[in-house]
Amino acid sequence: MYWVLAILALGFLIVVHEAGHYFVARWCGMRVERFSLGFGPAIPGLKWKSKKTGTQFQIAPIPFGGFVEIRGMNIAEEVDPEDKYAYPNRPAWQRFLTILAGPATNYLSAIVLAFLLYTCHGVRGDTLYVGVDDVMPGYDAMGKLEPGDRITHVDKELLYATDANERSLTGRVSAKKGAPVVLTVTRDGTSLDVTINPKLDKNDKGEPIYLLGIHKTIQTDIVSIGVLGAAKRALIYPVEQTKLIVSGLADIITGKQDADPGGPKRILDEFSRHFKAGFVRGIELLMMLSVYLGLFNLFPLPALDGGRLVFLGYEMITRRRANPKIEAMVHMGGIMVLGVIMILVTLHDFHVF
């Protein structure tokens, strides 16, 4: 069931992005030839053609994303200058809006998801608790703790995620020097005590350390804020998330943080893990990745929407179109580089190297 939700969530990200391009292109009078979920030729039996618009909708086998094929937008396609439905023959501002619509729709979907979640479920409170994100095999915690558990006490003493040093969960476990630890956890509204035997291991410096064998996460209580409060928080959400993503990317570029690339398999794994921890966790990841996908496509790089927006911005400012051959070469080079990167990332997901 979790993998089904993961696949649906990944499909949602792709469909929303491409739907933005599709509907704005149609609104601007362009002819859309194909709407594809995935790359490559259509899977037999998974394609259909709209009698009203002539657009072929399809599902393709390569799950690196999707595309909307607008007449005249293909790099190698010859365009009739009199064809008013072709992409190159539409005004620059319409082409700009059509390209911008994909990332913009991702941002809009994040706002809508956030509003629905905050209205129906509430928002996180200020008190931070230690939660169980995952349990590692080979440790005593396996089978005793579960993803989604909240650890409220250690040996009957209260525990908060804001506890530091020796009062933190790691500090208290280390102080026991391998002796059993009694954790009080809240699971599905019920409180229970679990006795865990820590396992001796070594940290990055080679120093001995006692571990429970869990990946921790932060949990909070849920607070209702009403419809107006939810609307305000939902509008702010993509702005705050964009700041966090940009800050993280800056840390990677400056070497403060290691890059951790992931492709479709990694995304599916993360969705499955989050939905397993709770439906709300899965929706929160979907909100975050919606912003991430929108922001990523706005980067001014060849083959991405941002790269096309750079050429269109130049055209709108200077009132003259960039050399089509140069633009085609730039985007073709970008597509090739992006394809190689996606292959390498996918191989990394499968631990090929």
C-alpha positions as CSV (number, residue, x, y, z in Angstrom):
1,M,0.0,0.0,0.0
2,Y,2.9,2.4,0.8
3,W,4.5,1.8,-2.6
4,V,1.2,2.5,-4.3
5,L,0.9,5.8,-2.4
6,A,4.6,6.6,-3.3
7,I,3.9,6.0,-7.0
8,L,0.8,8.1,-6.9
9,A,2.7,10.9,-5.1
10,L,5.5,10.9,-7.7
11,G,2.9,10.9,-10.5
12,F,1.2,13.8,-8.8
13,L,4.4,15.9,-8.9
14,I,4.9,15.2,-12.6
15,V,1.3,15.6,-13.7
16,V,0.8,18.9,-11.8
17,H,4.0,20.4,-13.4
18,E,3.1,19.3,-17.0
19,A,-0.6,20.3,-16.5
20,G,0.6,23.8,-15.9
21,H,2.4,23.9,-19.2
22,Y,-0.6,22.2,-20.9
23,F,-3.4,24.4,-19.8
24,V,-1.6,27.7,-20.3
25,A,-0.5,26.5,-23.7
26,R,-4.1,25.7,-24.6
27,W,-5.2,29.1,-23.2
28,C,-2.7,30.8,-25.3
29,G,-4.0,29.1,-28.5
30,M,-1.1,26.6,-29.0
31,R,-1.6,23.1,-30.3
32,V,-0.5,20.4,-27.8
33,E,0.5,17.2,-29.6
34,R,1.4,15.0,-26.6
35,F,1.0,14.9,-22.8
36,S,3.3,12.2,-21.4
37,L,3.9,10.8,-18.0
38,G,7.4,9.4,-18.3
39,F,9.8,9.6,-21.3
40,G,10.0,7.4,-24.4
41,P,7.3,5.9,-26.6
42,A,3.9,5.1,-25.1
43,I,3.4,1.8,-23.3
44,P,1.0,-0.3,-25.4
45,G,-2.5,0.2,-24.2
46,L,-1.6,3.2,-22.1
47,K,-2.3,6.0,-24.6
48,W,-5.4,7.7,-25.8
49,K,-6.2,10.7,-28.0
50,S,-8.6,13.5,-27.2
51,K,-11.2,13.9,-30.0
52,K,-11.7,17.6,-28.9
53,T,-8.1,18.8,-28.8
54,G,-6.2,16.1,-30.8
55,T,-3.7,15.8,-27.9
56,Q,-2.4,12.3,-27.3
57,F,-2.2,11.4,-23.6
58,Q,0.2,8.6,-22.7
59,I,2.2,6.8,-20.0
60,A,5.8,6.1,-21.0
61,P,8.3,3.6,-19.5
62,I,11.2,5.9,-18.4
63,P,10.2,7.5,-15.1
64,F,12.5,10.5,-15.1
65,G,9.6,12.9,-15.3
66,G,7.2,13.9,-18.1
67,F,6.7,16.3,-20.9
68,V,4.2,18.3,-22.9
69,E,5.0,18.4,-26.6
70,I,3.7,21.7,-28.1
71,R,3.6,22.0,-31.9
72,G,6.8,23.7,-33.1
73,M,8.6,23.4,-29.8
74,N,10.7,20.3,-30.8
75,I,14.3,21.4,-31.5
76,A,14.4,19.4,-34.8
77,E,10.9,20.4,-36.0
78,E,10.4,22.6,-39.0
79,V,7.6,25.2,-38.3
80,D,5.3,26.7,-40.9
81,P,5.6,30.5,-40.2
82,E,1.9,30.8,-41.0
83,D,0.8,28.2,-38.4
84,K,-0.7,30.3,-35.7
85,Y,-1.1,27.3,-33.4
86,A,2.7,26.6,-33.3
87,Y,4.7,27.7,-30.3
88,P,7.3,29.8,-32.1
89,N,4.6,31.9,-33.8
90,R,2.9,33.0,-30.6
91,P,3.8,36.3,-28.9
92,A,6.8,36.2,-26.5
93,W,4.7,36.9,-23.4
94,Q,2.5,33.9,-24.2
95,R,5.5,31.6,-24.6
96,F,7.0,33.0,-21.4
97,L,3.8,32.3,-19.4
98,T,3.5,28.8,-20.9
99,I,7.0,27.9,-19.7
100,L,6.6,29.6,-16.4
101,A,3.3,27.8,-15.7
102,G,5.0,24.4,-14.9
103,P,7.1,25.6,-11.9
104,A,4.3,28.1,-10.9
105,T,1.8,25.2,-10.7
106,N,4.2,23.2,-8.5
107,Y,4.3,26.2,-6.1
108,L,0.5,26.5,-6.3
109,S,0.0,22.8,-5.6
110,A,2.2,23.2,-2.5
111,I,0.0,26.0,-1.2
112,V,-3.2,24.0,-1.8
113,L,-1.8,20.9,-0.1
114,A,-0.6,23.0,2.8
115,F,-4.0,24.7,3.2
116,L,-5.9,21.4,3.1
117,L,-3.5,19.8,5.6
118,Y,-3.5,22.8,8.0
119,T,-7.3,23.1,7.8
120,C,-8.1,19.4,8.3
121,H,-5.2,18.4,10.5
122,G,-3.8,21.5,12.1
123,V,-0.2,22.7,12.5
124,R,2.8,21.7,14.6
125,G,3.0,23.1,18.1
126,D,6.1,24.7,19.7
127,T,7.1,21.8,22.0
128,L,9.5,19.5,20.3
129,Y,9.7,15.7,21.0
130,V,12.0,13.0,19.9
131,G,10.3,10.7,17.4
132,V,11.4,7.5,15.7
133,D,11.9,7.9,12.0
134,D,13.3,4.5,11.2
135,V,14.7,1.4,13.0
136,M,17.9,-0.1,11.8
137,P,18.3,-3.9,11.5
138,G,20.7,-5.7,13.8
139,Y,19.8,-3.7,16.8
140,D,17.7,-4.6,19.8
141,A,15.2,-1.8,19.0
142,M,14.1,-3.8,15.9
143,G,10.7,-5.2,16.6
144,K,10.3,-3.1,19.8
145,L,10.2,0.4,18.3
146,E,8.3,1.4,15.2
147,P,8.5,4.4,12.8
148,G,6.2,7.1,14.2
149,D,6.8,6.3,17.8
150,R,7.3,9.3,20.2
151,I,9.9,8.8,22.9
152,T,8.6,10.8,25.9
153,H,10.7,9.4,28.8
154,V,14.1,7.8,29.3
155,D,14.2,5.7,32.5
156,K,11.0,7.5,33.6
157,E,12.5,11.0,33.2
158,L,10.9,13.4,30.7
159,L,12.7,13.8,27.3
160,Y,12.4,16.7,24.8
161,A,14.1,17.2,21.5
162,T,15.5,20.5,22.8
163,D,17.4,18.7,25.6
164,A,21.2,19.2,25.0
165,N,24.4,17.3,25.8
166,E,24.0,14.8,28.6
167,R,20.3,15.4,28.9
168,S,19.7,14.5,25.2
169,L,18.7,10.9,24.2
170,T,22.2,10.2,23.0
171,G,23.7,11.6,26.2
172,R,21.5,9.5,28.5
173,V,22.1,6.3,26.5
174,S,25.8,6.9,26.6
175,A,25.7,7.5,30.3
176,K,24.3,4.0,30.9
177,K,27.4,2.5,29.2
178,G,25.5,-0.4,27.6
179,A,23.1,-1.0,30.4
180,P,19.4,-1.5,29.4
181,V,17.4,1.7,28.8
182,V,13.7,1.9,29.5
183,L,12.0,4.1,27.0
184,T,8.4,5.3,27.4
185,V,6.9,5.7,23.9
186,T,3.6,6.9,22.7
187,R,2.1,4.8,19.8
188,D,-1.3,5.2,18.4
189,G,-2.4,7.2,21.4
190,T,-1.2,4.6,23.9
191,S,1.8,4.9,26.2
192,L,4.0,1.9,26.7
193,D,7.4,1.1,28.2
194,V,10.1,-0.6,26.1
195,T,13.4,-1.9,27.3
196,I,16.2,-1.6,24.8
197,N,19.8,-3.0,25.1
198,P,22.1,-0.4,23.4
199,K,24.8,-1.8,21.0
200,L,28.4,-0.8,21.3
201,D,29.7,0.8,18.1
202,K,32.2,3.5,17.0
203,N,31.6,7.0,15.8
204,D,33.3,8.7,12.8
205,K,36.4,9.4,15.0
206,G,36.7,5.8,16.0
207,E,35.5,6.4,19.5
208,P,33.3,3.8,21.3
209,I,29.6,4.8,21.4
210,Y,26.4,3.1,22.5
211,L,23.5,3.2,20.0
212,L,19.8,2.3,20.1
213,G,19.7,1.7,16.4
214,I,17.2,4.3,15.4
215,H,17.0,7.3,13.1
216,K,15.5,10.2,15.0
217,T,13.0,12.8,13.9
218,I,11.3,15.8,15.5
219,Q,7.6,15.4,16.5
220,T,5.2,18.0,17.9
221,D,1.7,18.3,19.1
222,I,-0.9,19.3,16.6
223,V,-2.7,22.7,17.1
224,S,-5.8,23.9,15.3
225,I,-5.4,27.4,13.8
226,G,-8.7,27.8,11.8
227,V,-9.3,28.5,8.1
228,L,-7.8,32.0,8.0
229,G,-4.8,30.9,10.0
230,A,-4.4,27.9,7.7
231,A,-4.6,30.1,4.6
232,K,-1.9,32.5,5.9
233,R,0.4,29.7,6.8
234,A,-0.2,28.0,3.5
235,L,0.8,31.1,1.6
236,I,4.0,31.5,3.6
237,Y,4.9,27.8,3.3
238,P,6.5,27.8,-0.2
239,V,8.4,31.0,0.6
240,E,9.9,29.5,3.8
241,Q,10.6,26.2,2.1
242,T,12.4,28.0,-0.8
243,K,14.6,29.8,1.6
244,L,15.5,26.4,3.3
245,I,16.3,24.7,0.0
246,V,18.4,27.6,-1.3
247,S,20.3,27.7,2.0
248,G,20.9,24.0,1.8
249,L,22.2,24.3,-1.8
250,A,24.5,27.1,-0.7
251,D,25.9,24.9,2.0
252,I,26.6,22.1,-0.5
253,I,28.3,24.6,-2.9
254,T,30.5,26.0,-0.1
255,G,31.4,22.5,1.2
256,K,29.6,22.9,4.5
257,Q,27.3,20.0,3.7
258,D,27.7,16.9,1.5
259,A,25.5,16.5,-1.5
260,D,23.1,13.6,-1.3
261,P,21.6,13.1,-4.8
262,G,18.6,10.9,-5.5
263,G,16.6,9.9,-8.5
264,P,13.1,8.4,-9.0
265,K,14.0,5.3,-7.0
266,R,15.2,7.4,-4.1
267,I,12.1,9.6,-4.2
268,L,9.8,6.5,-4.2
269,D,11.8,5.1,-1.3
270,E,11.4,8.3,0.7
271,F,7.7,8.6,-0.1
272,S,7.1,5.0,1.0
273,R,9.0,5.5,4.2
274,H,7.2,8.7,5.0
275,F,3.7,7.3,4.3
276,K,4.6,4.3,6.4
277,A,5.3,6.7,9.3
278,G,1.9,8.3,8.7
279,F,-0.2,9.8,5.9
280,V,0.5,13.3,7.2
281,R,4.2,12.7,6.9
282,G,3.7,11.6,3.3
283,I,1.7,14.8,2.5
284,E,4.4,17.0,4.1
285,L,7.0,15.4,1.9
286,L,4.8,15.9,-1.2
287,M,4.5,19.6,-0.2
288,M,8.2,20.0,0.1
289,L,9.1,18.2,-3.1
290,S,6.4,20.3,-5.0
291,V,8.4,23.4,-4.0
292,Y,11.7,21.7,-4.7
293,L,10.6,20.7,-8.2
294,G,9.2,24.1,-9.0
295,L,12.4,25.8,-7.8
296,F,14.7,23.4,-9.5
297,N,13.0,24.0,-12.9
298,L,13.4,27.8,-12.4
299,F,17.2,27.5,-12.4
300,P,18.6,29.2,-15.5
301,L,20.2,26.1,-16.9
302,P,19.8,24.7,-20.4
303,A,17.0,22.1,-20.9
304,L,15.2,23.4,-17.8
305,D,12.3,25.8,-17.8
306,G,14.6,28.4,-16.3
307,G,16.9,28.1,-19.3
308,R,14.1,28.7,-21.7
309,L,12.9,31.7,-19.6
310,V,16.3,33.3,-20.0
311,F,16.0,33.3,-23.8
312,L,12.4,34.5,-23.6
313,G,13.4,37.2,-21.2
314,Y,16.1,38.4,-23.6
315,E,13.6,38.5,-26.4
316,M,11.0,40.5,-24.4
317,I,13.6,43.0,-23.3
318,T,15.5,43.5,-26.6
319,R,12.4,43.0,-28.8
320,R,14.4,40.5,-30.9
321,R,14.5,36.8,-30.9
322,A,17.8,34.9,-30.0
323,N,19.4,32.9,-32.8
324,P,17.2,29.8,-33.0
325,K,20.2,27.6,-34.0
326,I,22.2,28.8,-31.0
327,E,19.2,28.3,-28.6
328,A,18.6,24.8,-30.0
329,M,22.3,23.9,-29.5
330,V,22.2,25.1,-25.9
331,H,19.1,23.2,-25.0
332,M,20.2,20.1,-26.8
333,G,23.5,20.2,-24.9
334,G,21.6,20.7,-21.7
335,I,19.3,17.8,-22.4
336,M,22.3,15.5,-23.0
337,V,24.1,16.6,-19.8
338,L,20.8,16.3,-17.8
339,G,20.3,12.8,-19.2
340,V,23.7,11.6,-18.2
341,I,23.3,13.1,-14.7
342,M,19.9,11.3,-14.3
343,I,21.5,8.0,-15.4
344,L,24.4,8.4,-12.9
345,V,22.0,9.4,-10.1
346,T,19.8,6.3,-10.8
347,L,22.9,4.1,-10.8
348,H,23.8,5.7,-7.4
349,D,20.3,4.9,-6.2
350,F,20.9,1.2,-7.0
351,H,24.3,1.4,-5.3
352,V,26.1,0.5,-8.6
353,F,28.9,2.9,-7.4
